Amino acid sequence: MESKRLIWADLLRALAVCGTVLVHSAAPLLERYRTAGAASWWVGNAYDSAVRWCVPLFVMLSGALLLGREQPFGRFLATRFRKAALPFLAWSVVYFFWARLFHGRSLEASELPRLLVSGGVYYHLWFFSVILTLYLLVPLLQLLLRKTGRRGAWALVATWALVASVLPFVGELGGWSEAPESVDTSPLRYLGYFLLGFLLRDLPLARPRLRLLGALFLSGWALTAAGTWWLTVQHGGGVFDGLFYEYFAANVLLMSVAVFLLGRNARLPLAPDGWGHRWLRKASASALGVYLVHALVIDLLKSGQLGVRIDETSLPPLLGVPLFAAIVFAASLAIVLLLKRVPIVRETVP
């Protein structure tokens, strides 16, 4: 049972970081409808739509593994600081200087504390502000779960889904309300995903229900891609509209739940001591490190400073996007595995 638990957790974590790399590899095409044409735009839209669950999956997995575990709060905080806060601080400094030197951004050292709090040093670091806030709330959530039980927790999640996902999505779609730009980076809005991961962790599913989940995922993917086309092309004249991409959109919530449950109940033909599981565990154990490093790798590959310029259009986008994502992931993983061998530095790539 412990071996099986580790396999499904490793699988979900590896999927989440691979999905994140693919999102950032496909995203540039979404802003080029008028210049690159409809075909390239659709490729980027199809790939990006398929993996919008990547960030919710990270949060759900954290909730699944952290909630319900009895651990002294001091030890919990020390562990989380070492595995998340310390890497976040270290790489925020790295990207602060990277933004100044590589991109020429006019950033002052006095701005760093504000950027750290908001996660705004670089485009992908906001996630650590979210996850660190959720870590601080774990003791309160543990108390809440003891008081309300699973039935009360399900009621809270249902309320969250209605208030934080369905109603805002419908309101924005209908033009009745407008969400703030920072809606996807608000830590408290991720509480529902955090609780949902815990509640779904031990949910047993029969094979017919797994097939239904596959159909629901495909439906969510199609809705995400078609809805984004409708808003961007039919109503926006080619100007990208990411309403259906929001991590709290009803279609993304649907896909996130489907991917979590499919991964949680997957039966992988991997022996615990086989090479397949060993590499899966390497990818899983290096997931946050890859998340931290991959933005730098993307910049370097696209800049041509390594002697060759590689991006999502180096080949026709249908092949170029996944190939670029695979190169970015492989290079990032290699860097992380190398850094893990260096004393002190290894603490920055959990």
N, C-alpha and C positions, 0 to 999 in steps of 0.2 A: 504494500500500500504506500509506503514512504517513497519507493522508487517510482511508482506510478504518479504520485503527487508531484515529484520533482520533474518528471517528464512533461506533464501538462503545463506546469508553471514555466519551465524553460521554453516550451513551444510558444506560449502566449507572449512571453517577453521578447523572444526573437522575432516573432511576427510583428509586434508593435514597433520595434526599432527599424525593421525592414520596411514597414509601411511608411514610417516617418521619412526615411531616405527617399522612397519613391515619390512621396508627396512633394518634397523639395526639388526633386529632379523633374517632375512633370509641370510644376507650377508656372515656370516662365512662359510656357506655351499658351497659358490661359489669358495672358495680357496681349497676345499678338493676333487676335482674330482678324483685324484689318490689314495687318502686314504679312502674316504667314499664311493666311487663308483658312477656310473652314476645315479642311481635312486635318491639318496639323493641330488646329484647336480642338477638334473632336478627339484626337488621340490623347492629348493632354487631359482633356475633360474625362475621358473614359478611365484612364489610369488613376487620376487624382480622386475621382468619385469612388473608385473601388476600395480605397484605403483610408477614407475619412475617419474610420474607427480607430486609427492608430493611437491617438492621444487618449480618448476614453478608455481604450484597452489598457494602457499603462496605469491609469487611475484605478480601474476596476481590479486589476491584478494586485495593486498595492493594498486595496481594501480587503481583498480576499485573503491575503497572506498576513496582514497585520491585525485586523479586527478579530476579536474572539480569542486572542492569545494573551495569557496572563504573564506580564513581565513588569518588573519594577520600572517606574517612569524614568528614573535617573538613567538606568541602563539603556532603556529604549531611546532616550534623547541622545545619549552618547553614541550609540550605534548609528542613529539616523544622521547625526552631525558628521560622523566619519564617512558615511556612505553617500550623503547627498549634499549637506551644507558646505563641507570643506571643498569638494570638487566644484560646486557652483561658484564659490568665492574665488577659487584659483583660476578657473576658466573665464570668469567675468573679467578679471584683470587682464588675462591673455587677450580676450576679444576686445577689450577697451583699447588696448594699444594696437591691436590688429585693425580696428576700425579707423584709428587715426593714421597709422602708417601705410596700410594697404589701400584703404578707401579714401583717405584724405578727409575724414570727417573732423569737423572742428569741435572736438570734445575737450573740456577742461577737467583736470583732476578733481576739482571741487564738485563736479557733476556725478562722479562715480557712486557715492552713497545713495543718491536719489535713483540712479539707474539700477543699482543692486536691489533696492526695495521693490521696484516695479518689474525687474527682470528685463529691462529694456536696453541692456548693453549691446545685445545682438538678437536677431529676430527669433532665435529658437530657445533662448534662455528663460523666457517667461514661464516655461513649464516648471522650472525649479521653484519659482515663487509660489506656484499653485501647490505643488506636492509638499513643500516644506510647511506651508500653512496647514495642510491637511494632517501632517504628522503631529503638529502641535495640538490639534483638536482630537487626536486619538483617545486620550483619557476621557474626555467628555462623551465621545461617541461610545466608548466601552460602557460607561455608566448608563447612557441612554439605552443601549441594547439590553443591559441587565434589568432595567426598569420596565421597558416596554415589551421585551421579547421579540420574536421574529414577526409576529402578527402586527405589532405596533410599528416595527421597522418597515414592513411592507407598506403600511399605510403612509408612512412618511415618504417613502420612495414614490408611491403613486401620486401623492400631493406634489412632490418635486417635479415629477414628469409632466404634470398638468401645468404647474405654475412656471417652471423654468424652461420647459421644452415646447409643449404643444401650444399653449396660449400665445407666447411671444412669437413663435413661428407663424401661426395663423394670422396674428395681428400684423406682422411685418408683410406677409404675403398679400394680405388684403388691404394694406396701406392704412390700417387703423392705428398703428404704433410704429415707432422707430427705435430699435435697440441702440445703445451706445456702442461706439467703435470697440471698446475694451471688453465687450460682453464675453468673448471666448477666453479671456485671461483673468476673469474674476474668480479667485480661489473658492469662495463659498458656493458658487454655482456647481462646482464639481463634487460637492458633498453627496449628491444623489448617486453619481457614478461610484463613488467610494463605498457607500453602503450597498449598492447594487452588487458589486463584486463579492462582498461578504455573503449576501443572501443567495447568490447564484452558485457559490462555491461548491456546495454539497448537494445541489439539485440533481437527482438522478433522472436520466432521460432514456426512454426506449428508442430503438432505431427508427421507427416511423416518425417520431417527433424530431429526430435529427434531420431526416429528409425534409420535414416541414421547415426547420430552421434554415436549411440550405435554400429553399424556395423563398423564404422571407429575406434572406441576405440578397439574393439576386433581385428581388423586387425593390429593396432599398437602394441597391446600386443603380438600377434602371431609373428609379425616381430621382435620385441625386443627379445623374447625368442629364436626364431629360429636363428636369426642372431648371438646372443651371443653363442649359441651352435656351430654354424658353425665356428666362429673365435676361440673359446676356444678349442673345441674338434677336429674338422676336421683339423684346421690349427695350433693350438697351442699345441696339444698333452696333453691337460688337464690343461694348464696354463691359468688362467682367462684373458680374453680380454674384457674390458668394453666399447668398442666403441659404441655399440648400447645402452648402459646405460647412456651415456652422456646426460646431461640435455638439450643440444642443438642439439642432434641428431634429424633428421627429423621425425623419428618414435615417439620419446618422445614429440616433439612439437605437432604432430598430436593427441596423447593421451591427452596431457594437455589441448588443445583447446576443445576436446570432453568432458572431465570431467568438465571443467569450465561451458560450455554451458548446459550440462545435469543437473548439480547442480543448475545453475542459473535459469533454467526453470522447476525444479522439483516441483511437487505439493505434498507436504508432508501432510499427514492427521494428523497434529498436531495443536491442539487448542493453541492459544497464551498463555493461562494461565494453560495449561495442564502439567502433569508431564513429558511427552515426550519432550516438548519444553523446559521446565525448565532444564532438564538434558542436552539437546543439547546446550543450552546457557551456562551452566556451563562448558561443555567440550570446547566450543568455546572460552569463556572468559579466560580459563586456558591454551589455546593452546600453547602460547609461554613459559609459565611456565613449562608445560609438556615437551616441546622441550628441555628446559634447563636442567631439572632434569633427563630425562630418561636414559641418558648415565651413570650416577652414579648408577641408579637402575639396569641397565644391569650388570654393574661390580659387584655389591653386590650379585645379584642373582647367577651369574656364579661362584663367588668365594667360595660359601659355608659358608661364615662367618656369615650368618643369621641362621645357623643350618641345612640348607638343600641346596643342589646345584640344581639349575634349569637352563636349557638352551634350545635351540631349538632342541636338540636331546634327551631330557628327555623322550619323546614319539617318535614313528616313525615320521619323519619330516613332513609328510603330515598333521598330527595333531599337532605335537610339535611346528612348527613354528608359526602358528596363535595363539596357546594357550600361548606360551611364550610371544608373542607380546601383547596379551590381558592382561596377568599378569603384564607386564612392564607398559602398559598404565594405568591400574587400580591403581597400586601402585604409579605411578608418579602423577596421578590426585589426589589421596588421600593426598599425601605429599603436593602438591600445595595448595589444599583446606585448609589443616591444616596451612600452612605457611601464607596464606591470612588472618588468624585470629590473627596473631602476629603483633603488631605495629612495624613500621619501616621495619621489615623483609618482610612484605607484598609487599613493593615496588619493591622487587627483583623478584617477580613472577607475572608478568602482566597478 
